[in-house]
């Protein structure tokens, strides 16, 4: 299963501009298939930020500290 975000340089059959980057994220699904998400730098950066925040929150929760 593959999906493209609107900021994927190849979304809507367009040709990528020089310097544009495409990121492909692969997620295994419970049914054994993979979900592949193609996106541009903006979506990738937001996703990376979200994962980073989740890791910090998990670490704080494990240590018993509170996050403000």
N, C-alpha and C positions, 0 to 999 in steps of 0.2 A: 504494500500500500504506500503510495507516494503522494505527497501534497506539496504545493508551493505557496509560500507566503507572498504577499503583494510586493515585498521589497526584494524578492529573488531576482537577480539580474536577468534570468531567463523566463520570468513570469510573462504570461500572455504572449508567448512566442516572440518576444523581443530579443534583440542582440545585445549582449552585455557591452557596456562602454569600457574603454581602457581604464584599468585601475579598480573596477568594481570587483568585489569578492563574493563568491557564493559559498555558503556553508551548508553542509548536509548533516543533519542530526538523525541518528538511528536509535529507535526505541523498540526493544523486544516486547511483543504482546503475549498475553496468556495463551492464545490459540496457536502459538508457535511462529506466527508471521512477524514481520518487522514493519514498523511505521517509520517511514523516512520523510523527514521534513526538510525541504530546501528553502533557505532563507538568505537574506542579505545581512550586512554587517549590523545594522540597527537592531533587527530582531535577535541576532545572535548575541549582541552585547546585553540586551535586556534579559535574555534567557540566562546568560552567565551571571548577571547581577542577582537574579532571583535565586539561582542555585547557591551562590555565595551567601546570601542572606539566610537561606534555609540551613546551611551548614553552621553558620554562626549561632542561629537560634537553637539548633540541636545541641551544640556544644554548651551553650549557656544553660539549657534545660538539664543537661546531664550533670552539670556542676552545681545546679541548684541556684544559680544567679537569675536575676530578672533582667529582661531586656526593656529598655525605655523607648 
